[in-house]
Amino acid sequence: MNRVAEYRKRSGLSQLALSKEVGVARQTVNLIENDKYNPSLDLCVKLAKALNSDLNTLFWEVNSNAE
């Protein structure tokens, strides 16, 4: 499970605002947040920059608060 939704909400961005910032459809952001779409490395980097985070934190680091 990734942390895109968590960081998007922390940033005060809607899915639409984030999608425009990274150049994809809002539905793509929704699919990524729900682990139904694996984004390209390029898109992962754009998401990390837009959310002031890094790839490890957004996509691979285990969220200890989720348990």
All heavy atoms as a GROMACS GRO file, in nm:
protein
  528
    1MET      N    1   0.085  -0.118   0.000
    1MET     CA    2   0.000   0.000   0.000
    1MET      C    3   0.089   0.124   0.000
    1MET      O    4   0.184   0.133   0.077
    1MET     CB    5  -0.090  -0.002   0.121
    1MET     CG    6  -0.174   0.122   0.136
    1MET     SD    7  -0.294   0.104   0.268
    1MET     CE    8  -0.440   0.135   0.175
    2ASN      N    9   0.060   0.217  -0.089
    2ASN     CA   10   0.138   0.341  -0.094
    2ASN      C   11   0.076   0.448  -0.005
    2ASN      O   12  -0.033   0.430   0.050
    2ASN     CB   13   0.152   0.390  -0.239
    2ASN     CG   14   0.020   0.435  -0.296
    2ASN    OD1   15  -0.038   0.531  -0.249
    2ASN    ND2   16  -0.030   0.363  -0.398
    3ARG      N   17   0.147   0.560   0.008
    3ARG     CA   18   0.102   0.666   0.098
    3ARG      C   19   0.068   0.794   0.022
    3ARG      O   20   0.069   0.903   0.079
    3ARG     CB   21   0.212   0.693   0.200
    3ARG     CG   22   0.243   0.567   0.284
    3ARG     CD   23   0.361   0.584   0.372
    3ARG     NE   24   0.322   0.668   0.485
    3ARG     CZ   25   0.410   0.713   0.575
    3ARG    NH1   26   0.537   0.681   0.564
    3ARG    NH2   27   0.370   0.788   0.674
    4VAL      N   28   0.035   0.780  -0.106
    4VAL     CA   29   0.005   0.897  -0.189
    4VAL      C   30  -0.116   0.973  -0.134
    4VAL      O   31  -0.112   1.096  -0.119
    4VAL     CB   32  -0.017   0.857  -0.337
    4VAL    CG1   33  -0.065   0.976  -0.419
    4VAL    CG2   34   0.112   0.800  -0.396
    5ALA      N   35  -0.222   0.904  -0.100
    5ALA     CA   36  -0.343   0.971  -0.049
    5ALA      C   37  -0.311   1.046   0.080
    5ALA      O   38  -0.354   1.160   0.099
    5ALA     CB   39  -0.454   0.869  -0.027
    6GLU      N   40  -0.238   0.982   0.168
    6GLU     CA   41  -0.202   1.044   0.296
    6GLU      C   42  -0.125   1.174   0.274
    6GLU      O   43  -0.158   1.278   0.332
    6GLU     CB   44  -0.118   0.945   0.378
    6GLU     CG   45  -0.068   1.000   0.508
    6GLU     CD   46   0.027   0.903   0.578
    6GLU    OE1   47   0.023   0.782   0.549
    6GLU    OE2   48   0.107   0.950   0.661
    7TYR      N   49  -0.024   1.169   0.189
    7TYR     CA   50   0.057   1.288   0.164
    7TYR      C   51  -0.019   1.392   0.083
    7TYR      O   52  -0.001   1.512   0.103
    7TYR     CB   53   0.190   1.250   0.096
    7TYR     CG   54   0.293   1.212   0.197
    7TYR    CD1   55   0.286   1.091   0.266
    7TYR    CD2   56   0.396   1.298   0.229
    7TYR    CE1   57   0.378   1.057   0.362
    7TYR    CE2   58   0.490   1.265   0.325
    7TYR     CZ   59   0.480   1.145   0.391
    7TYR     OH   60   0.573   1.113   0.488
    8ARG      N   61  -0.107   1.347  -0.007
    8ARG     CA   62  -0.189   1.443  -0.082
    8ARG      C   63  -0.279   1.520   0.014
    8ARG      O   64  -0.290   1.644   0.006
    8ARG     CB   65  -0.274   1.369  -0.186
    8ARG     CG   66  -0.368   1.462  -0.264
    8ARG     CD   67  -0.453   1.387  -0.363
    8ARG     NE   68  -0.532   1.280  -0.306
    8ARG     CZ   69  -0.646   1.300  -0.234
    8ARG    NH1   70  -0.689   1.423  -0.212
    8ARG    NH2   71  -0.713   1.197  -0.187
    9LYS      N   72  -0.343   1.451   0.104
    9LYS     CA   73  -0.431   1.518   0.200
    9LYS      C   74  -0.354   1.610   0.292
    9LYS      O   75  -0.400   1.720   0.323
    9LYS     CB   76  -0.509   1.413   0.280
    9LYS     CG   77  -0.611   1.339   0.196
    9LYS     CD   78  -0.675   1.224   0.271
    9LYS     CE   79  -0.766   1.144   0.179
    9LYS     NZ   80  -0.820   1.024   0.245
   10ARG      N   81  -0.234   1.567   0.334
   10ARG     CA   82  -0.150   1.654   0.418
   10ARG      C   83  -0.114   1.782   0.345
   10ARG      O   84  -0.099   1.888   0.406
   10ARG     CB   85  -0.019   1.584   0.454
   10ARG     CG   86  -0.027   1.485   0.563
   10ARG     CD   87   0.112   1.438   0.597
   10ARG     NE   88   0.109   1.320   0.680
   10ARG     CZ   89   0.215   1.256   0.722
   10ARG    NH1   90   0.335   1.296   0.686
   10ARG    NH2   91   0.205   1.150   0.798
   11SER      N   92  -0.098   1.772   0.213
   11SER     CA   93  -0.061   1.888   0.132
   11SER      C   94  -0.181   1.975   0.098
   11SER      O   95  -0.166   2.081   0.038
   11SER     CB   96   0.004   1.842   0.001
   11SER     OG   97   0.122   1.771   0.028
   12GLY      N   98  -0.300   1.930   0.135
   12GLY     CA   99  -0.421   2.006   0.107
   12GLY      C  100  -0.461   2.005  -0.039
   12GLY      O  101  -0.531   2.095  -0.086
   13LEU      N  102  -0.418   1.902  -0.111
   13LEU     CA  103  -0.450   1.892  -0.253
   13LEU      C  104  -0.565   1.795  -0.276
   13LEU      O  105  -0.574   1.692  -0.210
   13LEU     CB  106  -0.328   1.842  -0.331
   13LEU     CG  107  -0.205   1.931  -0.336
   13LEU    CD1  108  -0.088   1.856  -0.398
   13LEU    CD2  109  -0.235   2.056  -0.416
   14SER      N  110  -0.651   1.828  -0.371
   14SER     CA  111  -0.752   1.733  -0.415
   14SER      C  112  -0.686   1.640  -0.515
   14SER      O  113  -0.576   1.667  -0.565
   14SER     CB  114  -0.868   1.807  -0.483
   14SER     OG  115  -0.822   1.869  -0.602
   15GLN      N  116  -0.754   1.531  -0.547
   15GLN     CA  117  -0.701   1.441  -0.650
   15GLN      C  118  -0.688   1.516  -0.782
   15GLN      O  119  -0.591   1.497  -0.855
   15GLN     CB  120  -0.792   1.319  -0.668
   15GLN     CG  121  -0.783   1.220  -0.555
   15GLN     CD  122  -0.868   1.097  -0.580
   15GLN    OE1  123  -0.959   1.096  -0.663
   15GLN    NE2  124  -0.841   0.990  -0.504
   16LEU      N  125  -0.784   1.603  -0.812
   16LEU     CA  126  -0.780   1.678  -0.938
   16LEU      C  127  -0.660   1.773  -0.940
   16LEU      O  128  -0.588   1.780  -1.041
   16LEU     CB  129  -0.910   1.756  -0.957
   16LEU     CG  130  -0.920   1.838  -1.086
   16LEU    CD1  131  -0.908   1.746  -1.208
   16LEU    CD2  132  -1.050   1.916  -1.090
   17ALA      N  133  -0.636   1.842  -0.831
   17ALA     CA  134  -0.522   1.936  -0.826
   17ALA      C  135  -0.390   1.861  -0.842
   17ALA      O  136  -0.302   1.906  -0.916
   17ALA     CB  137  -0.524   2.014  -0.695
   18LEU      N  138  -0.378   1.748  -0.775
   18LEU     CA  139  -0.255   1.669  -0.787
   18LEU      C  140  -0.239   1.615  -0.929
   18LEU      O  141  -0.130   1.618  -0.986
   18LEU     CB  142  -0.254   1.554  -0.686
   18LEU     CG  143  -0.131   1.463  -0.690
   18LEU    CD1  144  -0.002   1.542  -0.667
   18LEU    CD2  145  -0.145   1.351  -0.587
   19SER      N  146  -0.350   1.570  -0.986
   19SER     CA  147  -0.341   1.515  -1.122
   19SER      C  148  -0.295   1.621  -1.222
   19SER      O  149  -0.215   1.592  -1.311
   19SER     CB  150  -0.476   1.455  -1.164
   19SER     OG  151  -0.572   1.556  -1.186
   20LYS      N  152  -0.344   1.743  -1.207
   20LYS     CA  153  -0.302   1.851  -1.296
   20LYS      C  154  -0.155   1.884  -1.276
   20LYS      O  155  -0.083   1.912  -1.372
   20LYS     CB  156  -0.388   1.976  -1.273
   20LYS     CG  157  -0.529   1.961  -1.327
   20LYS     CD  158  -0.610   2.086  -1.305
   20LYS     CE  159  -0.749   2.070  -1.365
   20LYS     NZ  160  -0.831   2.190  -1.344
   21GLU      N  161  -0.110   1.878  -1.152
   21GLU     CA  162   0.030   1.910  -1.122
   21GLU      C  163   0.127   1.809  -1.182
   21GLU      O  164   0.237   1.844  -1.224
   21GLU     CB  165   0.050   1.920  -0.971
   21GLU     CG  166   0.182   1.984  -0.934
   21GLU     CD  167   0.186   2.030  -0.791
   21GLU    OE1  168   0.081   2.066  -0.734
   21GLU    OE2  169   0.296   2.032  -0.736
   22VAL      N  170   0.085   1.682  -1.187
   22VAL     CA  171   0.176   1.578  -1.239
   22VAL      C  172   0.143   1.537  -1.382
   22VAL      O  173   0.211   1.454  -1.440
   22VAL     CB  174   0.181   1.455  -1.146
   22VAL    CG1  175   0.231   1.494  -1.009
   22VAL    CG2  176   0.046   1.386  -1.138
   23GLY      N  177   0.034   1.594  -1.439
   23GLY     CA  178   0.004   1.571  -1.579
   23GLY      C  179  -0.065   1.440  -1.613
   23GLY      O  180  -0.039   1.382  -1.718
   24VAL      N  181  -0.154   1.396  -1.524
   24VAL     CA  182  -0.233   1.276  -1.552
   24VAL      C  183  -0.380   1.305  -1.522
   24VAL      O  184  -0.414   1.409  -1.468
   24VAL     CB  185  -0.186   1.155  -1.467
   24VAL    CG1  186  -0.044   1.117  -1.501
   24VAL    CG2  187  -0.203   1.182  -1.318
   25ALA      N  188  -0.467   1.211  -1.555
   25ALA     CA  189  -0.609   1.225  -1.526
   25ALA      C  190  -0.634   1.203  -1.376
   25ALA      O  191  -0.560   1.130  -1.310
   25ALA     CB  192  -0.690   1.123  -1.605
   26ARG      N  193  -0.739   1.265  -1.324
   26ARG     CA  194  -0.774   1.246  -1.182
   26ARG      C  195  -0.796   1.099  -1.151
   26ARG      O  196  -0.759   1.050  -1.045
   26ARG     CB  197  -0.901   1.326  -1.148
   26ARG     CG  198  -0.935   1.319  -0.997
   26ARG     CD  199  -1.080   1.350  -0.969
   26ARG     NE  200  -1.172   1.263  -1.037
   26ARG     CZ  201  -1.202   1.138  -0.998
   26ARG    NH1  202  -1.145   1.086  -0.893
   26ARG    NH2  203  -1.289   1.065  -1.066
   27GLN      N  204  -0.854   1.027  -1.245
   27GLN     CA  205  -0.881   0.886  -1.224
   27GLN      C  206  -0.751   0.807  -1.203
   27GLN      O  207  -0.748   0.709  -1.129
   27GLN     CB  208  -0.958   0.826  -1.343
   27GLN     CG  209  -1.100   0.877  -1.354
   27GLN     CD  210  -1.112   1.012  -1.425
   27GLN    OE1  211  -1.012   1.074  -1.460
   27GLN    NE2  212  -1.234   1.058  -1.446
   28THR      N  213  -0.645   0.850  -1.268
   28THR     CA  214  -0.516   0.784  -1.251
   28THR      C  215  -0.467   0.799  -1.108
   28THR      O  216  -0.418   0.704  -1.047
   28THR     CB  217  -0.413   0.840  -1.350
   28THR    OG1  218  -0.462   0.821  -1.483
   28THR    CG2  219  -0.278   0.772  -1.335
   29VAL      N  220  -0.481   0.919  -1.053
   29VAL     CA  221  -0.441   0.941  -0.913
   29VAL      C  222  -0.525   0.852  -0.822
   29VAL      O  223  -0.473   0.789  -0.730
   29VAL     CB  224  -0.456   1.090  -0.874
   29VAL    CG1  225  -0.436   1.110  -0.725
   29VAL    CG2  226  -0.358   1.175  -0.954
   30ASN      N  227  -0.654   0.844  -0.850
   30ASN     CA  228  -0.742   0.758  -0.769
   30ASN      C  229  -0.697   0.613  -0.776
   30ASN      O  230  -0.691   0.544  -0.673
   30ASN     CB  231  -0.887   0.773  -0.818
   30ASN     CG  232  -0.981   0.688  -0.736
   30ASN    OD1  233  -0.998   0.570  -0.763
   30ASN    ND2  234  -1.042   0.748  -0.636
   31LEU      N  235  -0.666   0.564  -0.893
   31LEU     CA  236  -0.621   0.426  -0.908
   31LEU      C  237  -0.489   0.401  -0.836
   31LEU      O  238  -0.471   0.297  -0.773
   31LEU     CB  239  -0.608   0.391  -1.057
   31LEU     CG  240  -0.739   0.383  -1.136
   31LEU    CD1  241  -0.710   0.370  -1.285
   31LEU    CD2  242  -0.824   0.267  -1.088
   32ILE      N  243  -0.398   0.497  -0.844
   32ILE     CA  244  -0.269   0.483  -0.773
   32ILE      C  245  -0.294   0.476  -0.622
   32ILE      O  246  -0.238   0.391  -0.553
   32ILE     CB  247  -0.175   0.600  -0.808
   32ILE    CG1  248  -0.133   0.591  -0.955
   32ILE    CG2  249  -0.053   0.601  -0.716
   32ILE    CD1  250  -0.064   0.716  -1.007
   33GLU      N  251  -0.377   0.567  -0.572
   33GLU     CA  252  -0.404   0.571  -0.428
   33GLU      C  253  -0.468   0.441  -0.378
   33GLU      O  254  -0.449   0.402  -0.263
   33GLU     CB  255  -0.495   0.689  -0.394
   33GLU     CG  256  -0.425   0.822  -0.404
   33GLU     CD  257  -0.512   0.939  -0.367
   33GLU    OE1  258  -0.632   0.921  -0.339
   33GLU    OE2  259  -0.460   1.051  -0.365
   34ASN      N  260  -0.542   0.377  -0.464
   34ASN     CA  261  -0.609   0.252  -0.426
   34ASN      C  262  -0.533   0.127  -0.470
   34ASN      O  263  -0.590   0.017  -0.472
   34ASN     CB  264  -0.751   0.252  -0.482
   34ASN     CG  265  -0.838   0.352  -0.409
   34ASN    OD1  266  -0.865   0.337  -0.290
   34ASN    ND2  267  -0.876   0.460  -0.477
   35ASP      N  268  -0.407   0.145  -0.505
   35ASP     CA  269  -0.320   0.033  -0.546
   35ASP      C  270  -0.378  -0.050  -0.660
   35ASP      O  271  -0.362  -0.172  -0.665
   35ASP     CB  272  -0.290  -0.058  -0.426
   35ASP     CG  273  -0.193   0.006  -0.329
   35ASP    OD1  274  -0.103   0.080  -0.374
   35ASP    OD2  275  -0.209  -0.017  -0.208
   36LYS      N  276  -0.446   0.019  -0.753
   36LYS     CA  277  -0.501  -0.051  -0.869
   36LYS      C  278  -0.427  -0.015  -0.996
   36LYS      O  279  -0.466  -0.056  -1.105
   36LYS     CB  280  -0.650  -0.018  -0.883
   36LYS     CG  281  -0.732  -0.073  -0.768
   36LYS     CD  282  -0.879  -0.045  -0.785
   36LYS     CE  283  -0.955  -0.108  -0.668
   36LYS     NZ  284  -1.096  -0.077  -0.674
   37TYR      N  285  -0.323   0.066  -0.983
   37TYR     CA  286  -0.242   0.106  -1.098
   37TYR      C  287  -0.100   0.129  -1.050
   37TYR      O  288  -0.078   0.196  -0.949
   37TYR     CB  289  -0.298   0.236  -1.158
   37TYR     CG  290  -0.219   0.291  -1.273
   37TYR    CD1  291  -0.232   0.236  -1.401
   37TYR    CD2  292  -0.132   0.397  -1.256
   37TYR    CE1  293  -0.159   0.287  -1.507
   37TYR    CE2  294  -0.059   0.449  -1.362
   37TYR     CZ  295  -0.074   0.394  -1.487
   37TYR     OH  296  -0.003   0.444  -1.592
   38ASN      N  297  -0.004   0.070  -1.120
   38ASN     CA  298   0.137   0.089  -1.087
   38ASN      C  299   0.194   0.199  -1.175
   38ASN      O  300   0.209   0.178  -1.296
   38ASN     CB  301   0.216  -0.041  -1.107
   38ASN     CG  302   0.178  -0.145  -1.005
   38ASN    OD1  303   0.158  -0.115  -0.889
   38ASN    ND2  304   0.167  -0.269  -1.049
   39PRO      N  305   0.224   0.313  -1.117
   39PRO     CA  306   0.274   0.426  -1.198
   39PRO      C  307   0.417   0.400  -1.247
   39PRO      O  308   0.492   0.324  -1.186
   39PRO     CB  309   0.271   0.543  -1.100
   39PRO     CG  310   0.280   0.481  -0.966
   39PRO     CD  311   0.212   0.347  -0.977
   40SER      N  312   0.450   0.465  -1.357
   40SER     CA  313   0.586   0.457  -1.410
   40SER      C  314   0.681   0.526  -1.311
   40SER      O  315   0.638   0.603  -1.224
   40SER     CB  316   0.594   0.528  -1.545
   40SER     OG  317   0.573   0.668  -1.527
   41LEU      N  318   0.809   0.498  -1.328
   41LEU     CA  319   0.908   0.563  -1.241
   41LEU      C  320   0.902   0.714  -1.257
   41LEU      O  321   0.910   0.788  -1.160
   41LEU     CB  322   1.048   0.510  -1.272
   41LEU     CG  323   1.160   0.570  -1.189
   41LEU    CD1  324   1.136   0.547  -1.040
   41LEU    CD2  325   1.293   0.511  -1.230
   42ASP      N  326   0.885   0.760  -1.382
   42ASP     CA  327   0.875   0.904  -1.408
   42ASP      C  328   0.758   0.965  -1.330
   42ASP      O  329   0.771   1.071  -1.268
   42ASP     CB  330   0.858   0.927  -1.558
   42ASP     CG  331   0.850   1.074  -1.594
   42ASP    OD1  332   0.944   1.149  -1.557
   42ASP    OD2  333   0.750   1.114  -1.657
   43LEU      N  334   0.643   0.898  -1.332
   43LEU     CA  335   0.526   0.950  -1.260
   43LEU      C  336   0.549   0.943  -1.109
   43LEU      O  337   0.509   1.034  -1.036
   43LEU     CB  338   0.400   0.873  -1.300
   43LEU     CG  339   0.270   0.918  -1.235
   43LEU    CD1  340   0.248   1.069  -1.250
   43LEU    CD2  341   0.153   0.841  -1.293
   44CYS      N  342   0.615   0.840  -1.061
   44CYS     CA  343   0.647   0.830  -0.917
   44CYS      C  344   0.731   0.950  -0.874
   44CYS      O  345   0.708   1.009  -0.768
   44CYS     CB  346   0.722   0.701  -0.888
   44CYS     SG  347   0.624   0.552  -0.897
   45VAL      N  348   0.828   0.986  -0.955
   45VAL     CA  349   0.915   1.099  -0.922
   45VAL      C  350   0.834   1.228  -0.921
   45VAL      O  351   0.849   1.311  -0.830
   45VAL     CB  352   1.034   1.108  -1.021
   45VAL    CG1  353   1.111   1.238  -1.003
   45VAL    CG2  354   1.125   0.988  -1.004
   46LYS      N  355   0.746   1.245  -1.020
   46LYS     CA  356   0.661   1.366  -1.023
   46LYS      C  357   0.572   1.374  -0.900
   46LYS      O  358   0.554   1.481  -0.841
   46LYS     CB  359   0.576   1.366  -1.150
   46LYS     CG  360   0.653   1.393  -1.276
   46LYS     CD  361   0.561   1.388  -1.397
   46LYS     CE  362   0.638   1.413  -1.526
   46LYS     NZ  363   0.551   1.401  -1.644
   47LEU      N  364   0.514   1.261  -0.860
   47LEU     CA  365   0.429   1.259  -0.742
   47LEU      C  366   0.509   1.294  -0.617
   47LEU      O  367   0.463   1.371  -0.532
   47LEU     CB  368   0.364   1.121  -0.726
   47LEU     CG  369   0.253   1.088  -0.826
   47LEU    CD1  370   0.219   0.939  -0.822
   47LEU    CD2  371   0.128   1.172  -0.799
   48ALA      N  372   0.626   1.237  -0.605
   48ALA     CA  373   0.710   1.265  -0.488
   48ALA      C  374   0.746   1.413  -0.481
   48ALA      O  375   0.739   1.474  -0.373
   48ALA     CB  376   0.836   1.180  -0.493
   49LYS      N  377   0.781   1.472  -0.593
   49LYS     CA  378   0.814   1.616  -0.595
   49LYS      C  379   0.692   1.699  -0.560
   49LYS      O  380   0.700   1.793  -0.482
   49LYS     CB  381   0.868   1.656  -0.732
   49LYS     CG  382   1.009   1.610  -0.757
   49LYS     CD  383   1.058   1.657  -0.893
   49LYS     CE  384   1.201   1.611  -0.917
   49LYS     NZ  385   1.248   1.649  -1.051
   50ALA      N  386   0.577   1.666  -0.617
   50ALA     CA  387   0.455   1.742  -0.593
   50ALA      C  388   0.411   1.734  -0.448
   50ALA      O  389   0.352   1.828  -0.394
   50ALA     CB  390   0.344   1.691  -0.684
   51LEU      N  391   0.442   1.622  -0.383
   51LEU     CA  392   0.399   1.601  -0.244
   51LEU      C  393   0.511   1.626  -0.144
   51LEU      O  394   0.498   1.592  -0.027
   51LEU     CB  395   0.343   1.458  -0.230
   51LEU     CG  396   0.219   1.431  -0.316
   51LEU    CD1  397   0.180   1.283  -0.309
   51LEU    CD2  398   0.101   1.519  -0.273
   52ASN      N  399   0.620   1.685  -0.192
   52ASN     CA  400   0.735   1.715  -0.105
   52ASN      C  401   0.779   1.594  -0.025
   52ASN      O  402   0.797   1.601   0.097
   52ASN     CB  403   0.704   1.833  -0.012
   52ASN     CG  404   0.681   1.960  -0.087
   52ASN    OD1  405   0.756   1.992  -0.179
   52ASN    ND2  406   0.576   2.032  -0.052
   53SER      N  407   0.794   1.484  -0.095
   53SER     CA  408   0.834   1.360  -0.030
   53SER      C  409   0.941   1.293  -0.116
   53SER      O  410   1.000   1.356  -0.203
   53SER     CB  411   0.712   1.269  -0.012
   53SER     OG  412   0.747   1.154   0.060
   54ASP      N  413   0.967   1.166  -0.090
   54ASP     CA  414   1.062   1.091  -0.170
   54ASP      C  415   0.998   0.957  -0.206
   54ASP      O  416   0.897   0.917  -0.149
   54ASP     CB  417   1.194   1.071  -0.096
   54ASP     CG  418   1.174   1.000   0.035
   54ASP    OD1  419   1.152   0.878   0.034
   54ASP    OD2  420   1.177   1.068   0.140
   55LEU      N  421   1.058   0.889  -0.301
   55LEU     CA  422   1.001   0.763  -0.351
   55LEU      C  423   0.988   0.659  -0.242
   55LEU      O  424   0.887   0.589  -0.232
   55LEU     CB  425   1.086   0.709  -0.466
   55LEU     CG  426   1.091   0.795  -0.591
   55LEU    CD1  427   1.184   0.731  -0.693
   55LEU    CD2  428   0.954   0.815  -0.648
   56ASN      N  429   1.090   0.646  -0.160
   56ASN     CA  430   1.088   0.546  -0.054
   56ASN      C  431   0.970   0.568   0.041
   56ASN      O  432   0.897   0.474   0.074
   56ASN     CB  433   1.220   0.547   0.022
   56ASN     CG  434   1.231   0.431   0.119
   56ASN    OD1  435   1.201   0.318   0.083
   56ASN    ND2  436   1.272   0.459   0.240
   57THR      N  437   0.952   0.690   0.083
   57THR     CA  438   0.844   0.721   0.176
   57THR      C  439   0.707   0.698   0.112
   57THR      O  440   0.618   0.641   0.175
   57THR     CB  441   0.854   0.867   0.222
   57THR    OG1  442   0.981   0.885   0.285
   57THR    CG2  443   0.744   0.903   0.319
   58LEU      N  444   0.690   0.739  -0.011
   58LEU     CA  445   0.560   0.727  -0.076
   58LEU      C  446   0.523   0.586  -0.116
   58LEU      O  447   0.407   0.546  -0.106
   58LEU     CB  448   0.554   0.814  -0.202
   58LEU     CG  449   0.525   0.962  -0.184
   58LEU    CD1  450   0.516   1.029  -0.321
   58LEU    CD2  451   0.400   0.986  -0.105
   59PHE      N  452   0.621   0.508  -0.161
   59PHE     CA  453   0.586   0.381  -0.223
   59PHE      C  454   0.640   0.255  -0.154
   59PHE      O  455   0.586   0.148  -0.175
   59PHE     CB  456   0.630   0.381  -0.369
   59PHE     CG  457   0.555   0.482  -0.450
   59PHE    CD1  458   0.612   0.603  -0.481
   59PHE    CD2  459   0.426   0.455  -0.493
   59PHE    CE1  460   0.540   0.697  -0.555
   59PHE    CE2  461   0.354   0.548  -0.566
   59PHE     CZ  462   0.412   0.670  -0.597
   60TRP      N  463   0.745   0.265  -0.076
   60TRP     CA  464   0.804   0.142  -0.026
   60TRP      C  465   0.816   0.132   0.126
   60TRP      O  466   0.819   0.024   0.179
   60TRP     CB  467   0.942   0.120  -0.089
   60TRP     CG  468   0.929   0.102  -0.236
   60TRP    CD1  469   0.873  -0.005  -0.300
   60TRP    CD2  470   0.970   0.192  -0.338
   60TRP    NE1  471   0.878   0.016  -0.436
   60TRP    CE2  472   0.936   0.134  -0.461
   60TRP    CE3  473   1.032   0.317  -0.335
   60TRP    CZ2  474   0.962   0.198  -0.582
   60TRP    CZ3  475   1.057   0.379  -0.456
   60TRP    CH2  476   1.023   0.319  -0.578
   61GLU      N  477   0.826   0.243   0.192
   61GLU     CA  478   0.845   0.241   0.336
   61GLU      C  479   0.717   0.192   0.403
   61GLU      O  480   0.607   0.235   0.368
   61GLU     CB  481   0.879   0.382   0.385
   61GLU     CG  482   0.919   0.389   0.529
   61GLU     CD  483   0.968   0.529   0.561
   61GLU    OE1  484   0.883   0.613   0.596
   61GLU    OE2  485   1.088   0.553   0.548
   62VAL      N  486   0.730   0.104   0.499
   62VAL     CA  487   0.615   0.053   0.570
   62VAL      C  488   0.564   0.159   0.666
   62VAL      O  489   0.641   0.219   0.741
   62VAL     CB  490   0.652  -0.075   0.649
   62VAL    CG1  491   0.535  -0.124   0.732
   62VAL    CG2  492   0.699  -0.182   0.555
   63ASN      N  493   0.433   0.181   0.664
   63ASN     CA  494   0.369   0.277   0.752
   63ASN      C  495   0.337   0.208   0.884
   63ASN      O  496   0.244   0.128   0.891
   63ASN     CB  497   0.243   0.333   0.687
   63ASN     CG  498   0.176   0.438   0.770
   63ASN    OD1  499   0.220   0.470   0.880
   63ASN    ND2  500   0.068   0.493   0.717
   64SER      N  501   0.413   0.238   0.988
   64SER     CA  502   0.392   0.172   1.117
   64SER      C  503   0.260   0.212   1.181
   64SER      O  504   0.209   0.142   1.266
   64SER     CB  505   0.508   0.204   1.212
   64SER     OG  506   0.515   0.342   1.235
   65ASN      N  507   0.200   0.325   1.139
   65ASN     CA  508   0.072   0.368   1.194
   65ASN      C  509  -0.046   0.293   1.134
   65ASN      O  510  -0.156   0.298   1.185
   65ASN     CB  511   0.052   0.518   1.172
   65ASN     CG  512   0.153   0.600   1.247
   65ASN    OD1  513   0.200   0.558   1.352
   65ASN    ND2  514   0.188   0.714   1.193
   66ALA      N  515  -0.022   0.222   1.023
   66ALA     CA  516  -0.131   0.153   0.954
   66ALA      C  517  -0.171   0.023   1.021
   66ALA      O  518  -0.275  -0.032   0.994
   66ALA     CB  519  -0.090   0.125   0.809
   67GLU      N  520  -0.087  -0.028   1.108
   67GLU     CA  521  -0.118  -0.156   1.172
   67GLU      C  522  -0.207  -0.141   1.291
   67GLU      O  523  -0.221  -0.049   1.355
   67GLU     CB  524   0.012  -0.225   1.212
   67GLU     CG  525   0.094  -0.259   1.090
   67GLU     CD  526   0.229  -0.321   1.128
   67GLU    OE1  527   0.242  -0.373   1.239
   67GLU    OE2  528   0.318  -0.316   1.044
   0.00000   0.00000   0.00000
